[in-house]
Amino acid sequence: MTRQTLSLTDALHAYVVANGSEPDDLVRDLIAETAAVLPGDAGMQVAPEQAALLTLLTRITGARQAVEIGTFTGLSSIAIARGLADGGRLTCFDVSEEFTSIARRYWRRGGLEDRVELRIGPAAETLAALPAEPHLDLTFIDADKTGYPAYWEAIVPRTRPGGLILVDNVLRHGHVLNPDPGDAGTLAIVEFNRQVLADDRVESMILPIADGLTLARRL
């Protein structure tokens, strides 16, 4: 027995995915299209088990008001939108018309258009249009890493007590342990992780799933 999280081989990862909620045709086709059309960027897509977790957490919280910062081709937004309570709404923030055009097609195909709103523009600016009071049930942040501190400060005050904030890529493939990581994204994540740990407005932990996922609950 071990107290450490297992390192996943390709075979063990496939077993994890196969023994969770199985991706349906919509998700499988989106994953395949993203890999075929955007091979150099496909790594930005969340892992299948992350998508399943997003749906589950959205359902557990009974989320009606959700936000996503960084939509890419739409897998995480589909996962969240599918978990929303009746009448729920997901507001997505992204800067790319190209990437999100794929997301829009899959929202239509999945019958999710009525619960997803896309706002194009720098999130540090467009987030300011959200109501200032604590109203968000769930937020997923997966965008430019240097922007994480600003996104966090915009979202935490707008999150209701008990609401969840999820933040992706907080382990940076292990480079957070490098004393001199040499890239702005990793340096930003190291500082961001310290920022979250010191924030007494939330309780938080890092889940070692995919590239690391911060799970924070608003106090």
C-alpha positions, 0 to 999 in steps of 0.5 A, a space after each residue: 500500500 502507498 499513501 501517494 497517488 499512483 502514477 498512471 501508465 497509458 493502460 491504467 489511465 485507459 482503465 480509469 476512463 473506462 471505469 467512470 462515466 463513459 464519453 458518449 458519441 458527442 464527446 468522442 467526436 469532439 475529442 477526435 476532431 480537436 486532435 485532427 484539426 488542432 494537433 498542436 493545441 489539442 493538449 489544451 483540452 481537458 482529460 476525459 476523466 476531468 470532464 466527467 468530474 466537472 459534470 459530477 461536481 456541477 450536479 452535486 452542487 446543484 449549480 444554476 449559475 456557472 462560469 468558465 474562463 477558457 473554453 477552447 473547443 468546448 469539452 469542459 463547457 459541455 461537461 458543465 452544461 450537462 450537469 446544470 440544474 434545470 434553468 441553469 446557465 453557463 457563461 463562457 469567456 474566451 478570446 478565440 473565435 476560431 477555437 470556440 466556433 468548434 464549441 458552438 457546433 457541438 453545443 448545437 449538436 448536444 442541444 445545449 445552446 439554450 444554457 450556454 452563453 459565450 463572451 469573446 474578449 479578454 476575460 480580465 475585462 469581460 468578467 467585470 460585466 458579471 454581477 458583483 454580488 456573490 451569485 456563482 455556484 461553480 467556476 472553472 478556470 483553464 486559460 492563460 496562466 499569467 491571468 490566473 491571479 486576476 481571474 481568481 480575484 474577480 471570481 472569489 467575491 462573486 462566488 456564493 458561500 459553498 460555491 466551488 472554484 476549479 482551476 486547471 493545470 496547477 502542477 504544470 507537468 511537475 515543473 512547479 518543483 523546478 526552482 528556476 522553471 524558466 517560463 512565465 506560465 509556470 512562474 505564474 502558477 507557482 505564485 498562484 498556488 501560494 495565493 490560493 493557499 493564503 486566501 482565507 476566503 476559501 478552503 482548497 486542495 490540489 487534486 492530482 488529476 491530469 495536470 493538477 486541479 485546484 478544488 476550492 470551496 467558498 467559505 
